[in-house]
Amino acid sequence: MTDRPTSALLGPAEIRALAAQLGIRPTKSLGQNFLHDPNTIRRIVRTASLADREPVLEVGPGLGSLTLGLLEAGHPVVAVEIDPVLSGALPGTVAARVPAAALDVLRADALRVTEVPGAPSALVANLPYNVAVPVVLHLLSVLPSLQRGLVMVQAEVAERLVAPPGSRTYGVPSVKAAWYAAATRAGSVPPSVFWPVPNVESGLVRLVRRDPPTTTADRREVFAVVDAAFAQRRKTLRAALAGWAGSPAAAEQALRAAGISPQARGETLTVGEFARLAEHKPG
């Protein structure tokens, strides 16, 4: 009989051995960089500040590093993995290291998921860099059970998600994330704890669900004006919103009706102001 591993978590040697066994070569197209440092994994789980046995949604579990950390801490996990080899291997990896753990593996594209089993209330994930923002926004949109999250993303993306109005990095991701949740930085993760080693640092972002602004406009209407405002970032809103409103004059009329200066720029508006502006879109 094979002895159970002394640690539930995967270190660098285990990660490489498991990848070789599965014939896995990390691909840039899927944003695959596998965590291999147990101390970092446990720090992420602690930083997530989860309630006892709180059910967790994980996206892109890969070889299972963070999955094992969450299960080791007693949390039921629903893991969404698009790669058929990785999704097929994950239950066996978990069974060998955290027996009787509560794991559901959903082979799916996280951008197409509309429901998951168990109504998880927390999102904890090492998100692929190339789809991190769309995945976060999509999941917050379609899974109302999610009340909090801790996501690891490229440091530059982390700055955009948490940026306040008026800052250099404030933009579309900042505003759209703010529609759903309060986003704050929760730490950094160095490249050295991944295989292969990425050429960028990662950042942890904490998300806490909140109600969207009170408005008669719906989310799509608000997001449409956000997209228009930042499509021509250096222009005043009177000019940037001319296509959205029908003309510069119509844009100015909508801005004044919403109590916003036509000379303002999109990076100065809060999500609430964008919502108010969406209410005044011309006919």
N, C-alpha and C positions, 0 to 999 in steps of 0.2 A: 504494500500500500504506500502511495506517495505521501510524504509528510506535507502538512499544510505550511505555506510560507510563513516565516517568522514575523513579517510585516505585511499588513494588508495592502500597502501602497506600492506602487511601481517606481523603482529607481532607474537610473540611466541604463544599467546593464539589462534589466528586465524589459524595459521599453524596446531596446534594440533587438533583444532575443525574440520578443513577441512579434515585432514587426517582421523579422526575418522568417519566423514560423508561418506567418500569414501571407508572406510574399508582398508585404506592403512597402511601397516607396512613397514617402510623403510628397504630395503634389501641391504646387502653388495654386493651381486652378481651384482647388477646394480649400485653400488656406490652411493646410495641415501642418501645424507645429505642435508637437506633443510635449506636454508638461512631464517632467521626470524628477522633480525635486519634492520629496515628501514634506519637508518643512514649509515650502511655499504652498503646497496643497492644503495642509492643515491651517496655515494662516488665512487662506482664502475662505475656508469653511468657517473659521472663527469670525472673520470680518463680516461674513454674511449675516451674522446676528440672528440666526434662525431660532424659532421656538422649538421646544422639545418635540422631536419626531415630526416636524413640519414637512409636509410633502413638497418636493422640489421638482421643477422642470429644468433639465439640462439639455442644451443644444450643442451638437458636435462633440460627443463624448470621446470620439477617437478610439484610442486603445484602452481607455477607462481610468486614467489617472485621477481626475477630479471626481468621477463617478464613485470610485472606491473610497475616496476621502469623505464624500457625503454619506455613503452607506455605512462606513466605519463609525461615523458620528450618530448613526441611528435614524437617518432620514430616508423615507421612501423616495425613490427617484423614478421619474419618467424621462428617459433619454431619447432624444430625437436625433437620428443619425442617417444621413443620406447615402453613405457608402455601404453597399451591400455586404462586403467582406467584413468591415468593422462592426456593422450592426449585428451580423451573424455570430461574430466571435465574442462580443461583449458579455452575453449571459454566462458563457463558460469561464471567462476570466473572473467574473464576479463570484461565481459558484465556488471556484478554487480558493478564493481569498477572503470572502465575507459570506460564509454559508448562511442560508436562510434569509438573505437580505431581500428587501422588498424592491424589486426592480422590474420596470416595464420598458421594453425597447421598442420604439416606433421607428421603422424604416421609412423615412419621409424627408422631403425638402421642407425645412422649417418655414420657408416663405410661402408654402402652400397649406400648411397645417391650419385647420379651423377648429379642431377640438382634440383634446388629449384625455386619457383616462385619469381618474383620481382627483380632478380639480386641484392641481398643485397651486399653492399660494405664493411660492417664491420661485424666481428664475435665478439660477446660479450657473454660469457658463463661461467657458473660454471660447469666445466667438471668433469664427474665421474673419480675418481682417477685412476681406473684400465685401462681406455682406453684413457686417456688424450692425450698422444703423438700420437698414431695412428690416433685419430680423427683429431687433428690439421693438421698432414701431409696429410691425405686423403683429407680434405676439401680444403686445399691450392692447392692440385694437381688437383682436379676436378672442382673447382669453381673459374675461373679466375676473376670473378667480385669482389672477396674479395680483398680489398686493404689494410686493416688494421684490427687489432683485439686487444681485451683485454680478456685474458682467466684466470680464476682462477683454479689453479691446486695445488696439494700437494707441499709444499715448496721445498722438495727434487727434484721433477720434474722440478719446476721452475728454480732451480739452474742449472740443466742439460741443459735445453732449452737455457739458456742465456750464458752458459760457453764459454769463449774464448779458442783458441788453447793453449795448455800448462798447463791449469788449471787441478786440481784434478778431477773435475766433467765433464770435456769435454769428449764427447763420441758420440755414434751414434745419439741420439736425437739432440745434438748440431749441428752436421754437416748437418744432413738432414733438420733441421729447417732453417739453414743458406742458404740452396739452394734456399729457397722460400722468406725468409724475414729476416730483422734485428730484433732480439729479445732482449728486455731489461726488467729488473725488474721494476715493477711499484707499489710496496707496498706489505704489508703483511695483512693477515686476520686471526684473532684468532679463535680457535676452538669454543669459547663460543657463536658465532653468528649462529651456526648450530644446527639443531635437526635431528637426535641424534648428540651429541657432538662427533666429530672424535677425535682420539688420536694423531693427527698431526696438525701442523699449515699449512695454505694455503698461496700461493703466487700469486700475480698478474703478468702476463707477457704481455708486449705490443709487438705486431707484426706489422711491417711495410713492406709491399710487396716490393720486389726489383727484378730486373732481375737476373736469375741464371748466374753463370760464363760463359763466352764465351768459348765454347768448341765444338769439333766435336763429343764428346761422348754424348750419351743420358742419361737421368736421371737414368734409370734402370742400365746402365753400371756403372755410378758413384756410385750409392747406393750399388751395388754389391761389389765394392772394399772397400767402407766404412765398410760394414758388415764384410768383411774378415779381415780388418785391426784391428778391435776391438774385433773380436772373440777370439783372443789370445793377450790380451792387453799388457802383460808384455814382449812379444817377440819383437825383432826388426822386421821391415817391411820385411826384406829379408826372415825371417823365417815365419812370420805371413801370408805373401802373397804367400807362396809356393803352396798351394792348388789352389788359384785363378789363378796363373800364369802357373802352371804345374810342377814347381820345384823351389828350392831356387835359383838356377842359373838364371832361367828365370825371377824370381821376381827381382833379382838384376839388370838384364839387363833392365827391364822395369823401375825400379826406377832410374837408371842412365840416361836413355833416357829422363825421365821426369825432370831431374835436382834435384833429391831427394836422400839424402844419404841412402844407404841400411841399415845403422845402426840406422836410425831414427825410432821413434815409432809413431803409429797412432795418439796419442793425441797431437802431435806437428804440424800436417798438417792442413792447412786451407781447406775450401771447394773447393777453386780454385785449390789447389795442388792436391786434390783427383781427381778433374775433369781432370787435366793434366795427372795424372797417368793412369786414365781409358783410355785415348787415346792411351796408349802404351801397352795395354794388348797383350801378345804374341798370334799370329795366331789363 
